[in-house]
Amino acid sequence: MIVDKLGRRFNNLRVSLTAACNYACTYCVPNGKRLMKAQNELSAPALLKLTELIQEATGFEKLRMTGGDPLVTPKFEAFLLGVAKLPLEDFSLTTNGQLLLAKEDVLRASGIKRLNVSLDTLNPLRFKQIARGGDLETVLAGIERMLALGIKIKINMVPMRQSNRQDILPLLDYCLERDVELRFIELMRMGHLKADSTYQNEFFSMQQLLDEIASKYTFERTDAPFDSTAVRFNIPDAGTFGIIANESEPFCTSCTRLRLSSDGYLYGCLSNAARTYVGDLVDEPKHRALPRLQKILLSALGDKQLAFQGETTVMKFIGG
């Protein structure tokens, strides 16, 4: 097992199935143009083989499929059903929810038990302004259908001072009514926001969020697992919510995440552009691939930072 001096190891693999997305969210892309798949994206069998190699090398127990949006790629079904056969404690995915209804059959067949849906507002007009694509009603219908199937849902919201501050409480109400945990994600200095005034104008801190929520609800902070990205709060007799406070309260010192991009690169840290190509390992026999991978993983663990610094890397290329 590869462990650093802070006790961090790779226990959670995030696989970006594609860089393509059917949205062009304002905090993800600067020009409103939807991102297309990366050049030389790996096939589902290649990504699965790499996933199996990484699991053998690290013993990771949790896997999350990301993108782009993982549901837009033709390889989603094959990868999902392949992952479902792996010896994992948990596998899940993050999606904008636009295609949940269309992918209902394969989701049910896979036995997946939980999903994260990115949703920044319940207002149709602001939805169009932020997502620059998609249809709110279809997303909400998809969420309701997944809940009806017994699939646990978490909703991810990026609160922004100017764009959707007024949607914080309505979205929290919506989630509490459905026993869905809302995760607020502080705006990240990623991609074009790394050096853009938009970041400062839109950033809404954890304390500002708590002040906003306190205008309606009483809550208390609760414990979270060692490697949790979220600070969690309980609203008595109502439910819970979380805040991924990458700026206000960084979780870097306990991060156990490793990221595999759709074009075959490993990233040890979201806030570090350092990466290593591993796509060629699928063509090597295991007795050669594993030692190479161990060295790459050791280097990737060394790329982890002590605090979130932000990076010019576009998150859609490596997953959230």
N, C-alpha and C positions, 0 to 999 in steps of 0.2 A: 504494500500500500504506500502511495506517495503522499506524504504529509509535510507541511511546512511548520515553522517554529510557532505559528499562531494556532496550530491545530487544524488548519484548513486542508481539505482534500477535495477531490472531485467526486461529489455524490449526486450531482444533478446535471444531466446533459440536456442542452437545448439545441434542437436540430431545426435549422431554417430550411424548409423544403424548397422554397423559391424566394427570390427577391421581388417577384411580381406582386402587385396588389391592385385591387379594384377600387381603392380609395386613393386620395392624395392629401392626407391630413396636413393641416397647416404647420403643425409642430414636427412633421416628419420630412416633408419635401417643400422647397421654397417656391416653386414656380407653378404649382397646381397640376403638373404633368404626372400621370401615374407611372410608377416605376415598372419596368419590364424585367423579365427574368435575366439573371446574370449570364454572361457568356460561359459556355462550358459547364453548365449546371449538371450535376451528377444524376444518374438514374436512381429510381427507387431501390433496385437491388444493390447498387453501389453504396448508397447511403445506409442501407440496412447492414451491409457487410462491415462498413466502418463503425457503425453503432455497436455491432457485436464485438468487434475488436477492442473498441474503447471500453466496453463493459468488462471484458476479460482483463484488461489492463488496470482498470480502476475499481471495479466492483460497484459502480454507481447503481443506485436503486430507483432513481426517479428520472423520468424523461418527459420533456415537453416539446411538442411540435409548434414551430412558429413560422414566420415569414418575414417580409411580405405578409400575405395572408395564405396560410397553408391550404385552405380549401379551394384556391383558384387553380392549383396545378393538377394536371392529369395523373401525376404520380402519388397523389394524396391517398387514394384508396389502397394501393399496394403497400405503401409504407405503413399506413395505420394498421392494416391487418397483419403485417409482418411484425410490427412492434408489439402488438397484442399477444404474440406468442412468446415473447422474451420473458425471462424470469425477473420481473420488475415489481417493486412494491407499489409503484404508481406510474401511470402514463396519462398525459393530458395534452390539451392544446390551447393555444391562444388564437382567437379569430375576431374579426370585426362583426361576425354574425350574419353577414349578408347572404351566405349560402347554406346556412344551417338547415333550412327546410329541404333544399335540394340534396343535401348529403345525409339526410335522416337515416336511410337504409344502411349505409356503410357504418355510420356511427353506432347504430344499434347492433349491427353484426360484430363490431369490434369489442363490445362490452365496455367501452370507455365509461368512466364513472364521473368525470368532472371536466368542465370547460371554463375558460376565462373568456369573456366577451368584452371587447373594447367599445365603450359607449360614453360619449362626453356630454350628451344632452338629451332631454326628452322633447325638446322643441324642434319641430320639423325644419324651420327656417335656419336656426343655428346649426342643426345637424348638417344641412347642405353647405353652410359656410365653413364649417370646420373640416368635415370629411371630404368635401368636394367630390362626392360620388355616393352611390348607394341610395337606399330608401329606408327611412326610419321604421315604417310600419312593418316591412318585411323582417327587419332585425328583431323587433319586439315580438312578432309572431313566432320567429325561430326560438327565441328565449322561452316563450310560454310552452312551445312544443317540447323542448328539451326538458323543462321542469316536469311536464306531464309524463315523460318517459322515465322519470326518476334520476335524471342526470343532474348532478350538483353544479350550480352555476356561481361563478364570481364575476362581478362586473368591474372593469378597470376604467376609471375616469381620470383624465388629465385636467385638473382645475386650472383655469387661467383667469387672471385678474380682469382682463377686458373682454374676453371672448365668451366665457360661460360661468362666471362666478354666480350668477343668478340661478344656475341649474344645480348647484350643490345640494341644497335641501330637497328640492323635488326628486332628484335622483336617489337620494338617501331614503326618502319616504317610499319610493317605488320598490327599492330593494328590501327594506324592512317588512313591507307588506307581503313579500314573497319568500321570506326567509332566505334571501340572497345576500351574501356578503359583498359590500361595496368596497373596492380598493381605490383610494385616491393615490395617484402617482404624481409626485412633484415633477414639474417640467424639467427636462434634462438638457444640459448643454451638449447636445449631440448634433452632428451634421451641421446644417446651416445656422443653427442656434448657438454654436460654439462661439462665434464672434459677431453676433447680430444683436442689435438693440432690442429686437422683439423679445428676447429672453428676459431682459430686465423689466420690460414693460408688462410682460404677461406672468412672470413668476409669482406663484402664490404658495407661501410657506406652510409648513405643518402647523405652526402656531396660529396663523391666519385662518387656516381650515378649522382648527379646534374652536377658535372664537366664533366662527360662523355657525358651526354645529351647536355650540353652547347656547346660541340665541333661541334654540328650540328644544334641545335634548340635554339631559344629564347623563354623563358617561364616566367610565373609569378605565384606566389603562390595565391591561391584562398581560400575562406572561406569553411569550412566543418561543418557539424552538430556537436552538442555537443558530441555525443557518437561515432563519426566516428573513425575508427581505422587508417584511411589513411590521410596523408597530401597530398592535391591535388594541381595540377599545370595545368595551361592552356597554350597551345601553340597556339598563335593567328592564326586564319584561318586554323587550322589543327586538333585540338582535345585536349584531356586531358590525363593526367596520374597521378597516385598516388603512394605514397611510404608509406608502413606500416613500420614505423621506430621504432620498438619496443626497439631498443638499443639507437639510436641517439636521438629520441624524443618520449619517452614512452607515451602511451595513457591511462595508468592505472587509473589515477584519474577521468576519465570520462567513464570508461568501464561499460557497462550495460549488459554484456553477462553472461549467465548461460549455463553450458554444462551438457547434459545427455548422459552417455555412453551406449553402446549397451548392457552391462550386468547390467544396472540398477543403476548406481552410479551418484550422482550429484556432480559437481565440480563448485565452485564459481569463481575460478581463474585458468587460464591456467598455471600460474607461481607458483602454489601452489599445492602440491600433496594431500592436505586434501580433503577428499571425504566422502559422506554418502550414504549408500545403501537405495534406495527407491523402489526397485522392489517389495517388499512385500506390498506396499500400494495398488497395484491393487486388492488384495484379501480382502481389508477392505472396509466397507461401507463408503460412502463419508463423513458422519458426524464425523467419526473417522479419516479418512485419511487426511482431510484438516487441522485440528489442528496440527497433527504431521508434516505435510509438512511445515506449516508456521514456526514452530520452526527450522526445517532443513534449510529452506531458510534464516532465520535470521542469522544462523550460517554461511551459505555459503557466505552471503554478507560480513560478518566479515572476511572471508578468503581473500578478495581482497587486493592487495598490492598497494603501492604508486608508485612503479617502478618495471619494469620487472627484475626478478632475475634469471630466468632460472629454469629448473627442470629436474630431471632424468626421469620423466614420458614420455613414448613414445607417441608422439602426435596422432598417429593413433588410440590409444585406446580411446581417448576422443574427437577427431575431432579438426580441425584447427580453 
